[in-house]
Structures are given as C-alpha cells and as structure tokens.
Amino acid sequence: MFGIILIDFFSALQIEKNQRKKKWLLVSIFSNLGLLFFFKYSNFFIENINTAIGSNFILFKIILPLGLSFHTFQSLSYTIEVYRGNQKAVKHLGYFSLYVLFYPQLVAGPIERPQHLLPQFFTAHKFNWQNLHEGIRLMLWGFVKKVVLADRLSGFVDNVFNHPLNANCGATWLAVIFFAIQIYADFSGYSDIAIGCAKCMGIDLCINFKRPYFSKNIKEFWHRWHVSLSSWFRDYVYIPLGGNRKGELKKNVNTLCTFILSGLWHGAGWNFIIWGSLHGSYAVLFNLYERYISKRIFPKIIGWFLTILVVLFAWIFFRASSFHNAIEVITSALHFSNFSLRGALTNYGLNTIILIALVCGYVFGVERFSSLTLNSFNKYFVADIIFMNINCFLIIFWGVFHKISFIYFQF
C-alpha cells in the first residue's frame, strides 16, 4: 500500500510538470493493476492454465490484502484525473496518503474521486454537534442493516448454498431472495457506517446506494447500486473504450466488456465473470429495447418485477462458491415438484422468519420515505429520537454479534 502511495504521488507530480506525461500515467496504471493482478488473480490464471494444458505450475501462497481492490482503484483515479487535467497534483505526501488511507472507507468504499475528497482535507474542520448527530444516526442505521438483518439472514443462506441439493425448491428460492437482501443490507450498511463515521469528523463521502431494489429497469439499477464503482468503470473503462460514440454495435460491445471486467473485479472466479456477463447482457438487451421498442410497452410494476427477477438470477452466481455450486442451486430452484415453504420456515424458526419480515419492512420502509442520508429526520425532533432509540433497541436485543465479516471485505 505504501509502495503504491509513493508511486502514484510521484507519478502525478511528473505528469503535471513533464511533457512525457503519458509515460508516467502508464507507470501508475501498471503498478496498481500489476499489484492487483498478482495478489488477486495470479493463482486464478495459473489454475486455468494447469487445467487447459495439463501443466503443474505451483500456486503462490498469497494472502489477499484487505480492501486491495478499493484503495488501488481510488489511488489510480487520482493519477488519471491529474493526467486529464481535472485535478492538481498534491505536493504534500501526507495529504495524498490520507486520501488513499482515509480509514472510514479504506477497505470497502465508497471509492472516492480526488476532486471530491482531497479539497476537504485542506479545509479546517471544527467539532460540530450537528455533524456528530447526523453521523451517529447514519452509523446506527448501518449497524441495523448489518448485524440485525444481513447477519441474521446469513445462516439460512449459507446452509442452502453450501448444500443446495439437500434443500427443497422453496428453501432454495427463499435463500436466493434472502441473499439479495443480505448483500444489500451488508454492503449498504457498511457504506452508511463509513459515511456516518466520516460525517462525525466533518468529511462528506459520496452516496454509494440509492435504493437499488426500487429500480424499474436494469439501467436504473446500476445507477443506484454501488454507485462509486459503477461510475468508476463508466469513466475509466467504458468511455475510454469509446462509450456510445462509435455506433450501436460498438456501444453494446463496450457495455458487455465493462460489465465482464466489473465481474472480474469482484473476484477471481468464473462465477464472478458469469455474473458480470449476465448483467452486461441485461444492459445490452435493455439498450436494444430502448432503441427499437416503445418505452411504454410494460407498466412500471412489470418492469420492476422483471428487474428483480433477473437480478436474483445473477446473484446466484455471485454467491455460489463455484460455477458447479451455482448450477446445483439453479437445479434445486427449478425442482418445482419439491416445492415447500413450510419445511424451510419450520427448520429456520417461525419466530425468526417473522422477525426478519418485520425488520425488512422497517428497513425498506424507512429507505423508501426518508432521504438517502436520513437528514430528513433533522426536521422532526421527536421522530428522530424515536428512530434512533428503535435502532439502538434492534442492535442490542436482536443483533447477531458472533464474528461475521462484511461481504465486500473479500474484494
């Protein structure tokens, strides 16, 4: 990490004052992506080469550094923006180090752009009760999502995905739906905690989730889900590939390539590549739908239902431990003659299911009617106090506190 900080810091200085600035940009790109490739993808490629040609190359004994994909992308965006002339090179190593190492969002985002985060470090910040209040409120909300909802769902999801052929059709469908809720509550919960933590210190981080499960189409979903990563791939992969400037065919190819790379970013496995390919295919099909078919052919509720359905299908590959495991889950889900929710609910506990349903309704209800940062509670003092006390109650009495890491820590 410190090596990357030094390389990108001095590369940006050279880019700003050197005529051969493209050379220094490439130094930064190859350093960041080379490090990412070695730690995250080298064994994946060695395994596939061994399988393809029957070789016996030895795998590296590598421990993946926590949050590697996030801080390499954040550091890389700095040198790219300096190269494009959108950001002045920082002359102070300490301030640039703080940009890369800012601890609230270091290990799982949001992936900040230098234009947004760096200027805030050069501004004096004084203790502010309002910032502290808003930050703690958002952090409490993030912990409700994480320890009350996501971690309580994880047990059921893990049992089904670890042994899919032992589960009936109803339990498998329930596990897929539960995972969709789990990963949202887990990752958006982390983002809320990170944004709230930074807010306590007077630092504003970008919003990473914008109620994605209320999306009416797949394009809207990706404008709402993991916004900082989606915009990163748009600005630094999709647009440089040509974006939509070189005709419909090239636009769709660029879209598909961008999503495949996004899938690979999430993990070194074919299941992640398939997940990215599926979303790329969805996006291409929606592009064709928008271009050649009336936008009003489906009511909004049908559009929402179809979006949720295809997102759920793709989540199977994201959650599965391998491609073979994903096929087993799909096989179990399609075995409709073995459909039974009673057994699944009984095994998991009816009281737990009722609790999960109530918490889900509470979480999605609050998110549906409040602002993204929950600042709408500032106008209603009594409602704010009740809201924060409910969250404290949920965390203390219904939270799951045994060691379960955030899902996106592995990326």
Secondary structure, 3 states (H helix, E strand, C coil): CHHHHHHHHHHHHHHHHCCCHHHHHHHHHHHHHHHHHHHHHHHHHHHHHHHHHCCCCCCCCCCCCCCHHHHHHHHHHHHHHHHHCCCCCCCCHHHHHHHHHCHHHCCCCCCCCHHHHHHHHCCCCCCCHHHHHHHHHHHHHHHHHHHHHHHHHHHHHHHHHHCHHHCCHHHHHHHHHHHHHHHHHHHHHHHHHHHHHHHHCCCCCCCCCCCHHHCCCHHHHHHHCCHHHHHHHHHHHHHHHCCCCCCHHHHHHHHHHHHHHHHHHHCCCHHHHHHHHHHHHHHHHHHHHHHHCCCCCCCHHHHHHHHHHHHHHHHHHHHCCCHHHHHHHHHHHCCHHHCCHHHHHHHHCHHHHHHHHHHHHHHHHHHHHCCCCCHHHHHCHHHHHHHHHHHHHHHHHHCCCCCCCCHHHHC
